[in-house]
Amino acid sequence: MDLLNNIPEILTQFVIVLLFSLLIGLEQRKLHNEKTNKLSIFGTDRTFTFIGILGFILYVSEPENFTLFITGGLILGILFGIYYFKKIEIYRSFGLTNIIVAFITYSFSVIIITQPKWFSILVVVSILILVELKSFFQKFTSRLDNNEFITLAKFLIIAGIVLPIIPHDSTIPYLNISPYILWITVVAVSSISYLSYLLHKFVFRKSGLMISGLLGGLYSSTATTVVLSRKSKEQKSQSKNYSAAIIAATSMMYLRILVLILIFNYALGIIVIPYFIIMIIVSMIMSGVIYYSSKNQNGINEPELEEKNPLELKIAVLFSLLFVLFGFVTNYTLNYFGEQGLNVLSYIVGFTDIDPYLLNLFQGKYDIGLDVIAKSTFQAIISNNILKIFYTMFLSNAETKKIVTAGLGLITLINIILLFFL
C-alpha cells in the first residue's frame, strides 16, 4: 500500500492515457483490417496512442493557459482536414468517425486529469461500443419507417413536455386526484405499450406465435386474443400454437397489471403479489404445456399481427376520458351502493377496457380498504377473461375454441378460488 501511495499522480494519469489511447487504437486497427482501401482510416493502434500521449504532454506542460494544448489541437485539425479532403477526392468517402474519435483521444488527458475516473472509463466504453455497433445501427435504421421518429416524438411529448407542466396541487372534483396523477397514469400505460411495440417490431420481429402472444399481452391481451383467434382460422393445423399464444397473452395481462399496482399502490402490491404470481405461473405453465404438446411446431408461420402505434394522441386522450369517467362512476357507486355496488361494477367493467378503471382504484382516495380494491381487481380480471373466451368462441376455429375455452376457463376458475383468500 505504501508503494502505491508513493507513485506520482502524474505517472498514474499518463499510464491511464496510454492504455485508453492504445485500446481505442486497437479498435481502429480492427476496423482497418475490415476496410478495402488504405485511406479509409488514417491510423490505428500506434497512431492513436501517440495522439493521446501528445495531448497529455501538451496539457501538463502548460496547465494554466493551455496554449500548447490548443495549438496542438489546431495542428491536428489541419492535418485531419488535409486527410479528409484527400479521402473525399480519391475515394468519395465522407465518413468522419475516425477523425472525431482521434480528437476525443487527444482530449483524454483533460478528461482523466480533471474528471472522476469513472467518467473517463465511461467515455472509453461508450466509444468502443458505438464504434463496434456500426453494422447493428445500419441494420436497425433499415427497419425504420417514416413514422417511427414521429412515434418517438409523441412519447417524448406525452412524458417529457406535457407531464412536467401539468398542475400538481389542484384536484379533479369528485376524484380526489390531481391532473398530474391522471397524466402520469397515461405515461405509465403508454410506456408499457410502447416497450411492447418496440420489442415486437425491432427485437422479435419474426420470432413465432408465442413471442407475439407475450408481447401482445403487454399491450392488450384482449386485442391480441381477437387477432390470434381470427388468424387461427387461416392456419387450422396450428390450432394448439395459437391457443398457447392466446393464453400466454393473458399471462402477460397479469404481469402488466401487477407492475401498474406496484407503481401506483405499493401497499396493495404487497398484498396481491403472491396471487398474481400464482396466476402468472399457472397461465404460463398452461400455455407451455399446450404449445409443446403440439406435433406441428416445425414450420410455424408468423402471423402478420398489426404493429399498431400505441402512442396515438387520440388514444391517450381517450384513456384520460375513460379514467375520469370510471372515476366518477366508481365514486358514485361507492356513495350510493357501497362495496356491494363496487363488486357489481367490477364485473361489468371487465367487459370493457379494465386499465382505466383499475388505475382509478389503485390511486383514488376512496374510503375502502386495500382488501376491497384487491377483490375488485380480480373481479374485473375474471370478467375480462370471460370476454376473451367469448371472442375466441366466435372468431377462432373449432379446435382453438375448445382449447382456449378450457384453458381460460381453468384460469378463471383459479382466479375465482383466489378471491376467497383475499
N, C-alpha and C positions, 0 to 999 in steps of 0.2 A: 504493500500500500504506500509506503514511504517513497518507493521508486516511482510509482505512478504520480504521486503528488509533486515530485521534483521535475517531471517532464515539463518543459516550457509550453505555455499555451499556444504560442505561435507554431511550434512543431506539430502539435496535435491538429491545429487548423490546416496546416499545409498538407499533412497526410490525408486528412479527410477530403480536401480539394483534389488531391492527386487521385485518390481512389474513386471518387464520384466522377471525375472527368474521364478516367480510364474506363469506367463502367459504361458511360454514355458512348465513348468511342468504340467499345466492343459491340454495342448495339448497332452503331453506324456501320461497322465492318460487316455485320450480318446482312444489313440492307445492301451494302456494296456488292456482296457476293451474289445477291439476287438480281442485281441490275445487269443490263446488257451493254450499256455504254459507260465509258470511263468518266465522263463529266457529270453523271447523274449525282454523284456525291464527291465533294472536293477533298475529303479526308476521312480517316477512320480513327482507330484507337490512339495512335501516337499524336496525330494532329489535334484531336480534341483534348488529349491530356496536356499538350503544350499550350493550348488556348487557355485551359483552366489555370495552369501554372503561371502563365503570363499575366493573367488577370490578378492572381494573388500577389505576385511580385510588385506590380504597379500600384496595387491598392495599399499594401502595407508600407511601401516606400514613401508615400506622401498621404497619410491618413487625414489630413486637415482640409486641404483644398481640392484633392483628388484630380489635380491637373494631369498627372501621368496616366492615371486610370482612364480618364475621359479621352485623352489623346490616343491611348492605345485602342480604345473602342472605336474612335473615328477612323484610325488607320485600318483596323479590321473591317469596318464598314466599307471603306473604299475598295479593299481587296475583294470582299464578298460581292460588291457591286460589279466589279470587272468580271469576276467568275460568273455571276448570274446572267449578265448580258451576253457573254460568250456562249453560255449554255443555251440561251434562247436562240441566238443566231445560228448555232450549229445543229442543235437537236430539237428546237421548238418545244422545249420543256420549260414550264413556268413554275414548277414547284419551289416553294420557299422553306420547306420544313427543316432541312438540314442547316440552313443559314440561321433560322430562328433558334434552333437547338444549340448552335455554336455560340450565339450571343448569350443564351442562358448559361451555358458552360463558362463563358467568360465572366459572368456575374456571380459564379459560385462563391468566390472569396467574400463578396459583400454579404451574401446570404448567410454564410457559415460564421462570419465574424460578428455580425450584428443581430442575427436572429437565433431563436432557440434551435437546438439540434434536431428536434422532432420536425420542425418546419423544413429544414434542409433535406432530411430524409423524404419528407412528403413531396418536395419538388422533384427529386430524382425519381422516385417511384412513379409519380404522375407522368414524367417524360417517357420512362420506359414503357409504361402501359399504353399511353396514347400512340407512341410510335409503333409498337407491336400490333396494335389493333387496327391498323390501316385497312387491311383486307376485310376485317369484320365491318368496319364503318361503310366500306364500299358496298358490301352485300346488304347491309341494313338499309342504306339510303335507296337501294334499288327497289326495296319493298314499299317505300313511302309513296303515297299519292298526294295530290294537291291538298287534300282535306286534313291530313294528319297534323300539320302545324296549326291549322285553324282549330282543330280539336284541342290541341295543347294550349292554345291561346285562350280558349273558352275556360279550360280548367284553371288557368292562371288568373283569369278574370274572376271566376267564382271564388277561388281560395285566397288569392293574393291582393285583389283590389276591392271587391265588394265586401268581403268579410271584415277587414280592419276598419272600414268606415261606418259599419252598422252600429247603432247605439247599443251600449251595454246595459245602461241603467233603466231605461223605460221598459215597461212590460205591456204585453198584449192583453187587453181586457178579457177576463174570464179564463185566461190560460195560465196566468202567473209565470210566464216565461218571457224573456226579452227577445227582441228581434235578432239579436246576436246569437242566442241559443238556437233559434229557429234556423238561421242560415248556417251555423256550424254543423247542424244536423244534415243539411243539404250537402255540405262539403264532405262530411264523413261518408255518406252513402255514395256520393259521386266518386270519391276516391277509390272505394272498393270496386265499384263498377268499372272505373277507368283502368284499374290494375288488371282486372279480369280481361278487359278488352285488349290491353297491350300484350298480355301473356298469350292470348289466343292468336293474335294477329302476327306477332313477331317472334315469339319463342316456341310456341307449339302450333305452328301454322298447319302442319299436316301430320298430326300425331294420333289420330284414331278417335273412335267414339267415346272412350272412357274419359280422355282428357277434355273433349268437347263438353261432355256432361259435367265434369268437375268445374271447369272454368265458367260454363254457362250458369251453373248453380250459384256461383259467387255473384253473378249479375242479377239473375232472376230464375229461380228454379221452375216457376210456373211457365214462363216464356220458353225455357229450354224444353220442358215437358211437351209443350204444344208442338214445337219444331221437330223434335225427335219422333214424336208419335206420328206426325204426318210423313216423315221420311221413312218410317218403318214399313209403310205400305208399298214403298218403291223397292225395298230390298227385304222381302219376306224371309229369305234364307238367313238373315242376320237378326232375327227377332230377339234372341237372347242377349245379343250385344247391345241392341237398342234398349232393351229392358234394363240391363245393367247400368247403362249410361243415364237413363231417367232416374233410377234410384240413387245413383251417385250424385246427381244434381240436387236431390233432396238432402243428402248428407251435407252438402255444401251450404244449403239453406240454414241448417242448424249451426254450422260454423259461423256463417255470416251474422246471424242474429246474436250468437254468443259474443262475438267480437264487439258488436254495437252495444251490447249490455255492459261489457267491461269498460267501454269507453265512456258511456254516459251515466251508468249507475253501478259503480264498482261494488257497493254493498249488496245489491241484488245479484251481481255476478257471482259473488262468493257463495250465495245460497243455491243458485241454479246450475253452477258449473258441473257438478257431478252428474246431474240429469242430462245436460246437453252432451257431455262426453259419452254417456251411455248411448244416447240416440245417434251420435256421430259414428261410434264404433259399430253399433248394430246395423245401421244402414250401409256402412262401408263393407262390412263383412258380407251382408246380403248381396250387395252389388258385386263383390268379388266372386262369391260362390256362383252366382248366375253367369257371370262373364266367363269364368274358367270351366264351367260345365258345358259350354258351347263347343260343338265339334267343328264349327265353321269359322274359327278365329283367323285362319290364314286368308289373306286377300280381302280384308275388310276395307270397303271403300269409305273414305272420309266424307261425311255428309257436308254439303255446302251450307253450313249454318250462316245465317246472316250476321255479318260483323257490324252490328248496329252501333252508331255513335251514342255512347251513354251520356254525353255531355251536351246534348241539345239544350239550349236555354229554355225552350218551352217545356222540356221535361223537368228542369229544375223549378220552374215556376209552378207547374202542375203539382209537383211534390210538395212545394210550400203551401199551396192552396189546400191540398189534401191534409197536410199536417195541421193546419189551422182548423179545417172543417172537423177532423176527428177530435181535435182538442175541444171544440165547442160541444160536439156530440157526447164525448166522454164526460165532460163537466156537467152537462145537462142530465145525463143518465145517472150519474152518481148523486146529484142533488135531489132527483125526484124518484129514483128507483133503487138507489143504494147498490150494494155489492151484487145482489141477485141480478139487477139490471145490467151491471157490468159484465157478468158472466154470459148473459144472452148476447150482449153487444159483441163480445169477443168472438163468439161462434159466427155471428153474422159477418163481421169484418173479415174473417178468414176467407170468405168467398170473393174478396176484393184484393186490393194491394195492402198487405199487412204491415209493411215497413213504416209508413207514416203513423199508423195507429200505435204500433209497439213503441216507436221512439217517443211518442207523446206520453205513453205510460212511464217510460224509463226516466223522463225528465220532468214531467208535470208534477207540481206540488199538490197532489191530491191527498185528501185525508183518508188514506187507506194504507194498509201495511204492505211490506215487501212480499209477504206470502200471497196476498191477493193479486199483486202485479204478476208474480211468478205464475200463478194459476191462469190468469187471463192470457199471458203469453203463450202458454202451452195450449190453451183452448183455441186461440186464433190459429196456431200452427196445425192443430188437429183438423179444423175445418178447411184450411188451405190444402192439406194433404188429400182430403176428400175431394176437393175441387180438381186436383191433379188426377185423381182416379177417374173422375167423370170425363176429363179431357182425353185421357188415354182410351177410355171405353168408346168414345165417339170418333176418335181420329186415327187410331192405330189399327194394325192388322190383328187377326184373331189371337195368334199366339202371344204377341206383345201385350195385348189386352189382358189375357189371363195371367201372365207372369207379373206384370206391373200391378194389377189389381190385388193379387195375392201378396206381393212384396210390400206395397204401400199400405195395404190393409193390415198386415202384421206390424209394420212400423207404427201405424196409427193406434193399433191396439196397445202396444207397449207404451205409447205416449199417454193413452188414457189411464193405464195402470199407474204410471208415474204420478199422475195427478193426485192420487190418493195419499202419496207420501209427501206432498208439498204442504 
